Amino acid sequence: MTQATPLQQLIRLSGLVKSHLRLLAAGMICDATKQLITIGIGLLGVFLIYTAKEQSNASALLPIGGAILILALARGVCGYFGPYLNHIAAFQVLSDLRNQLYRKVDPLAPAIFISRRTGDLVSVAINNIEILELFFAHTLTQIVVAVLVPLIVLCGLLFIHPSLAGILLIFLIMTALIPTLAIRMNEKKGDHLRLFLANMGSFLIDSVQGIWEILAFGRGKDRLEAIIRMVLEYRKEQRSYVQVNACASASYAVLVSGGIVIVLVAATILTQNGEINPFYLPITVILSAGAFSATREVVEVSKQLSMTIAGAKRFFEIMDDIPVVQENGSPAVALSAVPEIEVSNVWFRYGESEPYVLKGVSFTIPSGCTAAIVGLTGAGKTTLTHLLMRFWDPEKGSIRIDGHDIRDLNLNYLRNTVSIVTQDIFLFNTSIRENIRVGKASATDQEVEQAARFARIHEFISGLPDGYETIVGERGIRLSGGERQRVAIARAILKNSPVLIMDEATSNLDTGTEMMIRDTIRELMKGKTVFMIAHRLSTVVHADTILVLNQGEIIEQGTHHELLQHDGLYASLIAAQEI
Ligand SMILES: Nc1ncnc2c1ncn2[C@@H]1O[C@H](COP(=O)(O)OP(=O)(O)OP(=O)(O)O)[C@@H](O)[C@H]1O
């Protein structure tokens, strides 16, 4: 879809309003009626002047004056409802688009973040969708009005004299070219500006998220200068964009006044030649002005249309993105309460041009057993957990739970079957209670507190002035690493799923706390099939089987004692940690 022309993008955008057509049609009728009433008031004004000239009796003017007053009121009503209905419809479309986008990001994540920055996605969700308001509220129905009203006017002029209609038609066609030219001339610029804005947003988000590092390394001044440079460059880019827009405005002004004057001159000549009644002279002016007035909003908005198209393009790019993991699973498959996991000849890399991270990995974790995976940093341990959760799929080989290929399971069901406690848990900027409740949305307050007790964090939370209602701050800044990790453990306790992944689950705990919650973790692991990753090898010695992963390959496998006897990489890692 990235290759689509502006017209194709606009047609695709128009397709998004299907379920709001009634509102838009009502808005369009109000807008068109308002334009026609304006012309009607002008015509009645002409009639009023002629009547005043011909009749000495003022009461003859009253019905015309009354009609003008009623039309003026009706114009006000249409002037209210037109924009109101168009905006209501537009905002409904925008909220649909945001919902569609959020729904789409879910299956695209986390792979999407390899190619896109968070700021980029935020920019699409906020700025790029917001700018589409211009199209839905100010362009779509106005295009219809800009065609319909001039057509009616042309019929009126045709009735007065065909040549007047011909002249106006030429000017209207030239006016219609302005939006097309403005879009064409600004197309690349619009893309560029949208991208620039997204990059600037990403840079700002990066700067805010990395504020600790920026302060710690004294890079605040550099960052500020970079931001100022970006803002200046953006201003420069905007200037050339605005130049095209100014040309469009100027051309429109020339065409409108030129069109009206030439129609008037032609009408005057026709009057002098006796081909039309002089009564029609002011009417031709009112009709021509009315026709141009109906096109004004489209021409005005068209100056921004290239930005709108660029926004649409970026939105559609995400909507057309194909998730790396496809949902094929049937919800009918039911796994046992304590499933077996079988990883069979798994090959995986993060991209076609990337090296393999896992190379023919095979192992089985029998039902209710614990497999620990150890290895040097970057060996591919976390990647294995990603495959187990189906954040990615293996390129070759398979992962089976209870004999079912996980690609055949319903994604939600699979992810509900697996709990994960990771080394870098994400906490939402809400209360501790809600953060624990992430493990089970329907958990009662008692269940949340019970889980916190098991995770040895209840006492700490109760000691806080706001207890469980304490807001943890952005990314849980209010809590220490160890406290965050215990919240993660509480979540997993609450989720209580049959498969448990512990990825450095106790790495942030001091030895004292780790000892304290060791029993809890054992309790948590009981009756579950567990996959455990640990650098601190003291935590894996009791595992039923230990897998040693080296550069994506399993090079040793056995119990702690077996591996010590084998005297390979595991034994050397143990020796290194005992030093
Ligand atoms: N999203 C990603 N995109 C591209 N490469 C990635 C991605 N995630 C990890 N990698 C690469 O895959 C390799 C394995 O990473 P992984 O995180 O699985 O290792 P690990 O054994 O868990 O390391 P550690 O013990 O340091 O956590 C690394 O070389 C890493 O650079």
The ligand as a Tripos MOL2 file, in Angstrom:
@<TRIPOS>MOLECULE
LIG
   31    33     1     0     0
SMALL
NO_CHARGES

@<TRIPOS>ATOM
      1 N1         14.4510   -8.3700   19.2250 N.pl3     1 LIG1
      2 C1         15.6370   -8.7370   18.7730 C.ar      1 LIG1
      3 N2         16.0260   -8.4220   17.5270 N.ar      1 LIG1
      4 C2         17.2040   -8.7970   17.0520 C.ar      1 LIG1
      5 N3         18.1110   -9.5070   17.7490 N.ar      1 LIG1
      6 C3         17.7790   -9.8520   18.9980 C.ar      1 LIG1
      7 C4         16.5440   -9.4870   19.5740 C.ar      1 LIG1
      8 N4         16.5020   -9.9670   20.8270 N.ar      1 LIG1
      9 C5         17.6710  -10.6060   21.0180 C.ar      1 LIG1
     10 N5         18.4280  -10.5490   19.9270 N.ar      1 LIG1
     11 C6         19.7380  -11.1600   19.7540 C.3       1 LIG1
     12 O1         19.5970  -12.5490   19.9510 O.3       1 LIG1
     13 C7         20.6910  -13.0620   20.6800 C.3       1 LIG1
     14 C8         20.1850  -13.8600   21.8760 C.3       1 LIG1
     15 O2         19.5570  -12.9490   22.7660 O.3       1 LIG1
     16 P1         18.8480  -13.4550   24.0830 P.3       1 LIG1
     17 O3         18.2560  -12.2930   24.7520 O.co2     1 LIG1
     18 O4         17.9650  -14.5860   23.7580 O.co2     1 LIG1
     19 O5         20.1060  -13.9950   24.8940 O.3       1 LIG1
     20 P2         20.1970  -14.4190   26.4210 P.3       1 LIG1
     21 O6         20.9010  -15.7270   26.4140 O.co2     1 LIG1
     22 O7         18.8770  -14.3970   27.0650 O.co2     1 LIG1
     23 O8         21.1220  -13.2720   26.9750 O.3       1 LIG1
     24 P3         21.2070  -12.6740   28.4660 P.3       1 LIG1
     25 O9         21.6850  -13.7710   29.3470 O.co2     1 LIG1
     26 O10        22.2110  -11.6080   28.3200 O.co2     1 LIG1
     27 O11        19.8580  -12.1770   28.8210 O.co2     1 LIG1
     28 C9         21.5620  -11.8990   21.0460 C.3       1 LIG1
     29 O12        22.6690  -11.8860   20.1720 O.3       1 LIG1
     30 C10        20.7170  -10.6880   20.8110 C.3       1 LIG1
     31 O13        21.4710   -9.6120   20.3370 O.3       1 LIG1
@<TRIPOS>BOND
     1     1     2 1
     2     2     3 ar
     3     2     7 ar
     4     3     4 ar
     5     4     5 ar
     6     5     6 ar
     7     6     7 ar
     8     6    10 ar
     9     7     8 ar
    10     8     9 ar
    11     9    10 ar
    12    10    11 1
    13    11    12 1
    14    11    30 1
    15    12    13 1
    16    13    14 1
    17    13    28 1
    18    14    15 1
    19    15    16 1
    20    16    17 2
    21    16    18 1
    22    16    19 1
    23    19    20 1
    24    20    21 2
    25    20    22 1
    26    20    23 1
    27    23    24 1
    28    24    25 2
    29    24    26 1
    30    24    27 1
    31    28    29 1
    32    28    30 1
    33    30    31 1
@<TRIPOS>SUBSTRUCTURE
     1 LIG1         1 GROUP 0 **** ****
